[in-house]
Amino acid sequence: MRFSTRAIHTGLQAAEGARPVAEAIFQTSVFEWGAIDEPPEFQYTRYSNPNRASLEATIASLEGGAHCTCFASGMAAIAAACSILRPGDHLLVGSDVYGGTLLYAHTHLAALGIEVSEFDSRDPEAFANAARPNSRLAIFESPTNPVLRLADIASLAKEAKRLGIVSVADNTFATPFGQSPLALGADLVMHSTTKYLGGHSDVTGGALATNDPDLAAKMLAFAKAAGGIPGPFDCWLVQRGIKTLELRMKRHASNARVLAQTLSAHPKVRAVYYPGLPSHPQHEIAQRQMRCFGGMLAFDLDGTPDQAKRLFAGSPLFRVGASLGGVETLVSYPPAMSHAALTEDERLAKGITPTLLRVSVGLEDPDDLIEETLAALARLG
Ligand SMILES: Cc1ncc(COP(=O)(O)O)c(C=O)c1O
């Protein structure tokens, strides 16, 4: 079956005495045993639950993985992936990954005696040079936040394999409809399901999929023991979101493309970052590894930081918020939001100028998005 068919029909759990077309919600923490010496498939919701099993089967199918474990948040999934590290091991993190991932690595993992260093995920050679004999795990994203830099996933995964390092690709921005890191050689693919998979800004969750049975067993064991698992209703919400993932991603991407083109042609815009634009420095990699260029873009205003901060002030359409991947367009100002903890020099090294805005382009009518953008730019004078 093809992508959208699997997104809709995978994982549906039977409910005794009824055959619901929509998934039933198993809002229970515990399941009854038929007999003491016959443990049922589902025993206790922290171990598993039909809604979680259903969601895991669906995400595994869409990512081309044999296994998936779901978590209470994207960060809980990152923590599970990092649970294979032991004191004295070395973790490599892409320098452009989500700020929460960097914070977790540099504070909590470093405090456990794990060495942490960053590498430029655009450059597989830089990755190989940063590797040490004790390197055990590498985490990277593609596209990255906020300036949509790409990693050549196949090359990075190949280097990681050669060096005996487990590779984790955070596929939150691209989604499984946009690209398939496992097929490109990554060992684990990770999601903040809070974003596009949930798709409606109403749930928090995470997931890790893999084809490696040993890694899968470790992720499940960590979920069971540490307990950072999603509840049945949260799983149900993500599962419902996934049913429209393909349709939504196609519209997110076509809206993002026309908005990126409009911004590129505007004299008040210095630069536009969108992997689907031929002007993107890594457009060739995007064409090679992405089926869909996604709904995230960023642009650098040719103006003052204050003008950037106020560009969409009061707009009912371009609302400001620190997330992404929902049906509604959402703008963020990285210097004061996702990257506020960095120094100005550190931000500039990542391409984050004081006039940069990031847009999670929603599913609204593209003409409204363009009219509102042009009106906001015209107000700058
Ligand atoms: C790329 C990426 N990875 C991971 C996370 C963490 O996910 P969560 O907020 O669901 O814990 C985020 C959150 O913004 C993200 O953007």
The ligand as an SDF file (V2000), in Angstrom:
LIG
                    3D

 16 16  0  0  0  0  0  0  0  0999 V2000
   13.5130   19.6250   15.4290 C   0  0  0  0  0  0  0  0  0  0  0  0
   12.9990   19.4240   16.8130 C   0  0  0  0  0  0  0  0  0  0  0  0
   13.3700   18.3260   17.5020 N   0  0  0  0  0  0  0  0  0  0  0  0
   12.9160   18.1010   18.7570 C   0  0  0  0  0  0  0  0  0  0  0  0
   12.0800   18.9970   19.3900 C   0  0  0  0  0  0  0  0  0  0  0  0
   11.6040   18.7080   20.8000 C   0  0  0  0  0  0  0  0  0  0  0  0
   10.2950   18.2700   20.7280 O   0  0  0  0  0  0  0  0  0  0  0  0
    9.2130   18.4320   21.9500 P   0  0  0  0  0  0  0  0  0  0  0  0
    8.9920   19.9150   22.1170 O   0  0  0  0  0  0  0  0  0  0  0  0
    8.0380   17.6690   21.4470 O   0  0  0  0  0  0  0  0  0  0  0  0
    9.8390   17.8360   23.1450 O   0  0  0  0  0  0  0  0  0  0  0  0
   11.6750   20.1450   18.7170 C   0  0  0  0  0  0  0  0  0  0  0  0
   10.7710   21.1100   19.3790 C   0  0  0  0  0  0  0  0  0  0  0  0
   10.6060   22.2380   18.9490 O   0  0  0  0  0  0  0  0  0  0  0  0
   12.1430   20.3600   17.3960 C   0  0  0  0  0  0  0  0  0  0  0  0
   11.7910   21.4570   16.7030 O   0  0  0  0  0  0  0  0  0  0  0  0
  1  2  1  0
  2  3  1  0
  2 15  2  0
  3  4  2  0
  4  5  1  0
  5  6  1  0
  5 12  2  0
  6  7  1  0
  7  8  1  0
  8  9  2  0
  8 10  1  0
  8 11  1  0
 12 13  1  0
 12 15  1  0
 13 14  2  0
 15 16  1  0
M  END
$$$$
